[in-house]
């Protein structure tokens, strides 16, 4: 999963598309064009969105299996975030060692 970036709409793009939906127009082409612009979403934003979905599903009493699946998505996102933190710590450690002259490059 690391290195995989998903395309998302930013707030401005969503605000441009919403009025078209309110007027009964199809905004799918606009959304697709906006996604192709190369926008990406961070793990923290993804986690926040999935947690919001989970809250909604619990409030609306969705099926237990569906809620469990969304919880697992949250767990997977957190695992990926932790992997990236560990990788950053390892990289930072080696940078410090190189700066201290303990490793020759």
C-alpha positions as a LaTeX table, in Angstrom:
\begin{tabular}{lrrr}
\hline
Residue & $x$ (\AA) & $y$ (\AA) & $z$ (\AA) \\
\hline
Unk1 & 0.00 & 0.00 & 0.00 \\
Unk2 & 2.88 & 2.37 & 0.63 \\
Unk3 & 3.57 & 4.56 & $-2.33$ \\
Unk4 & 0.00 & 4.29 & $-3.54$ \\
Unk5 & $-1.68$ & 7.66 & $-3.77$ \\
Unk6 & $-5.34$ & 8.00 & $-4.49$ \\
Unk7 & $-6.92$ & 10.86 & $-6.36$ \\
Unk8 & $-9.45$ & 13.03 & $-4.52$ \\
Unk9 & $-11.32$ & 16.24 & $-5.05$ \\
Unk10 & $-10.22$ & 19.24 & $-3.04$ \\
Unk11 & $-12.73$ & 21.51 & $-1.30$ \\
Unk12 & $-12.77$ & 24.10 & $-4.07$ \\
Unk13 & $-13.51$ & 21.45 & $-6.69$ \\
Unk14 & $-16.29$ & 19.98 & $-4.57$ \\
Unk15 & $-17.85$ & 23.41 & $-4.13$ \\
Unk16 & $-17.80$ & 23.93 & $-7.89$ \\
Unk17 & $-19.53$ & 20.60 & $-8.52$ \\
Unk18 & $-22.19$ & 20.76 & $-5.78$ \\
Unk19 & $-24.34$ & 23.51 & $-7.38$ \\
Unk20 & $-24.59$ & 21.40 & $-10.54$ \\
Unk21 & $-25.88$ & 18.49 & $-8.49$ \\
Unk22 & $-28.44$ & 20.76 & $-6.83$ \\
Unk23 & $-29.71$ & 21.78 & $-10.27$ \\
Unk24 & $-30.12$ & 18.15 & $-11.26$ \\
Unk25 & $-27.18$ & 18.21 & $-13.65$ \\
Unk26 & $-24.66$ & 15.42 & $-13.94$ \\
Unk27 & $-21.36$ & 16.34 & $-12.35$ \\
Unk28 & $-19.61$ & 13.04 & $-12.96$ \\
Unk29 & $-17.56$ & 14.39 & $-15.88$ \\
Unk30 & $-16.48$ & 17.42 & $-13.83$ \\
Unk31 & $-15.52$ & 15.18 & $-10.92$ \\
Unk32 & $-13.57$ & 12.88 & $-13.21$ \\
Unk33 & $-11.72$ & 15.82 & $-14.77$ \\
Unk34 & $-10.87$ & 17.19 & $-11.34$ \\
Unk35 & $-9.57$ & 13.82 & $-10.18$ \\
Unk36 & $-7.31$ & 13.59 & $-13.19$ \\
Unk37 & $-5.52$ & 16.78 & $-12.12$ \\
Unk38 & $-3.31$ & 14.70 & $-9.80$ \\
Unk39 & $-4.66$ & 15.58 & $-6.37$ \\
Unk40 & $-3.72$ & 13.14 & $-3.61$ \\
Unk41 & $-5.03$ & 12.47 & $-0.13$ \\
Unk42 & $-2.96$ & 11.99 & 3.01 \\
Unk43 & $-3.38$ & 9.13 & 5.44 \\
Unk44 & $-4.59$ & 11.47 & 8.18 \\
Unk45 & $-7.32$ & 12.94 & 5.95 \\
Unk46 & $-8.33$ & 9.46 & 4.83 \\
Unk47 & $-8.50$ & 8.28 & 8.43 \\
Unk48 & $-10.61$ & 11.25 & 9.45 \\
Unk49 & $-13.02$ & 10.59 & 6.59 \\
Unk50 & $-13.32$ & 6.88 & 7.33 \\
Unk51 & $-13.86$ & 7.59 & 11.05 \\
Unk52 & $-16.63$ & 10.02 & 10.11 \\
Unk53 & $-18.20$ & 7.33 & 7.94 \\
Unk54 & $-17.90$ & 4.88 & 10.83 \\
Unk55 & $-19.69$ & 7.32 & 13.17 \\
Unk56 & $-22.45$ & 7.76 & 10.60 \\
Unk57 & $-22.84$ & 4.02 & 10.13 \\
Unk58 & $-23.06$ & 3.45 & 13.88 \\
Unk59 & $-25.66$ & 6.22 & 14.28 \\
Unk60 & $-27.79$ & 4.80 & 11.46 \\
Unk61 & $-27.39$ & 1.27 & 12.84 \\
Unk62 & $-25.83$ & $-0.27$ & 9.75 \\
Unk63 & $-25.17$ & $-3.99$ & 9.62 \\
Unk64 & $-22.52$ & $-5.15$ & 12.10 \\
Unk65 & $-20.45$ & $-6.74$ & 9.32 \\
Unk66 & $-20.31$ & $-3.49$ & 7.38 \\
Unk67 & $-19.26$ & $-1.56$ & 10.48 \\
Unk68 & $-16.57$ & $-4.14$ & 11.20 \\
Unk69 & $-15.23$ & $-3.79$ & 7.65 \\
Unk70 & $-14.98$ & $-0.01$ & 8.01 \\
Unk71 & $-13.25$ & $-0.42$ & 11.39 \\
Unk72 & $-10.71$ & $-2.67$ & 9.68 \\
Unk73 & $-10.06$ & 0.06 & 7.12 \\
Unk74 & $-9.29$ & 2.44 & 10.00 \\
Unk75 & $-6.86$ & $-0.12$ & 11.45 \\
Unk76 & $-5.16$ & $-0.54$ & 8.08 \\
Unk77 & $-4.74$ & 3.22 & 7.64 \\
Unk78 & $-3.26$ & 3.54 & 11.14 \\
Unk79 & $-0.82$ & 0.69 & 10.41 \\
Unk80 & 0.30 & 2.42 & 7.24 \\
Unk81 & 0.76 & 5.70 & 9.12 \\
Unk82 & 2.87 & 3.92 & 11.75 \\
Unk83 & 5.02 & 2.30 & 9.06 \\
Unk84 & 5.72 & 5.69 & 7.56 \\
Unk85 & 6.60 & 7.15 & 10.96 \\
Unk86 & 9.03 & 4.30 & 11.63 \\
Unk87 & 10.59 & 4.74 & 8.22 \\
Unk88 & 11.03 & 8.47 & 8.87 \\
Unk89 & 12.65 & 7.74 & 12.24 \\
Unk90 & 15.07 & 5.29 & 10.64 \\
Unk91 & 15.94 & 7.78 & 7.90 \\
Unk92 & 16.37 & 10.57 & 10.47 \\
Unk93 & 18.64 & 8.35 & 12.57 \\
Unk94 & 20.93 & 7.66 & 9.64 \\
Unk95 & 20.96 & 11.32 & 8.63 \\
Unk96 & 22.10 & 12.24 & 12.15 \\
Unk97 & 24.77 & 9.52 & 12.11 \\
Unk98 & 26.07 & 10.75 & 8.77 \\
Unk99 & 26.16 & 14.33 & 10.04 \\
Unk100 & 28.09 & 13.20 & 13.12 \\
Unk101 & 30.57 & 11.48 & 10.85 \\
Unk102 & 29.89 & 7.98 & 12.16 \\
Unk103 & 29.07 & 6.66 & 8.69 \\
Unk104 & 30.99 & 7.39 & 5.54 \\
Unk105 & 28.92 & 8.01 & 2.47 \\
\hline
\end{tabular}
